[in-house]
Amino acid sequence: MAKDLFHNVVKEALVGEGWQITHDPFPVDYGDDANA
């Protein structure tokens, strides 16, 4: 999975605010994979 231009900036900002990143990237399933 490709990371966009803002990925690292946003991640660093969240960590700086005290967030704990547990999954990077976080998988999100959507739609019907049978038709992919």
C-alpha beads as a LAMMPS data file, in Angstrom:
LAMMPS data file: protein, C-alpha beads

36 atoms
35 bonds

1 atom types
1 bond types

-500.0 500.0 xlo xhi
-500.0 500.0 ylo yhi
-500.0 500.0 zlo zhi

Masses

1 110.0

Atoms # bond

1 1 1 0.000 0.000 0.000
2 1 1 1.443 3.358 -1.008
3 1 1 1.642 6.200 1.475
4 1 1 0.595 9.623 0.276
5 1 1 2.525 12.890 0.576
6 1 1 1.089 13.715 4.006
7 1 1 1.461 10.320 5.706
8 1 1 4.681 10.944 7.625
9 1 1 3.784 14.548 8.506
10 1 1 0.443 13.510 9.986
11 1 1 1.945 10.498 11.756
12 1 1 4.688 12.617 13.354
13 1 1 2.123 15.235 14.435
14 1 1 -0.080 12.599 16.065
15 1 1 2.865 11.009 17.876
16 1 1 3.943 14.478 19.006
17 1 1 0.487 14.975 20.531
18 1 1 0.825 11.749 22.500
19 1 1 -0.932 9.314 20.176
20 1 1 0.427 5.770 20.012
21 1 1 0.538 4.336 16.491
22 1 1 -0.173 0.607 16.769
23 1 1 -0.697 -0.375 13.124
24 1 1 1.006 1.360 10.202
25 1 1 -0.636 1.003 7.783
26 1 1 -3.988 0.189 9.373
27 1 1 -5.856 -2.197 7.055
28 1 1 -9.403 -1.166 6.189
29 1 1 -11.578 -3.541 4.187
30 1 1 -14.479 -2.122 2.221
31 1 1 -16.778 -3.275 -0.534
32 1 1 -17.002 -6.709 -2.047
33 1 1 -13.525 -8.106 -2.729
34 1 1 -15.015 -10.782 -5.000
35 1 1 -15.485 -8.178 -7.733
36 1 1 -12.053 -6.571 -7.326

Bonds

1 1 1 2
2 1 2 3
3 1 3 4
4 1 4 5
5 1 5 6
6 1 6 7
7 1 7 8
8 1 8 9
9 1 9 10
10 1 10 11
11 1 11 12
12 1 12 13
13 1 13 14
14 1 14 15
15 1 15 16
16 1 16 17
17 1 17 18
18 1 18 19
19 1 19 20
20 1 20 21
21 1 21 22
22 1 22 23
23 1 23 24
24 1 24 25
25 1 25 26
26 1 26 27
27 1 27 28
28 1 28 29
29 1 29 30
30 1 30 31
31 1 31 32
32 1 32 33
33 1 33 34
34 1 34 35
35 1 35 36
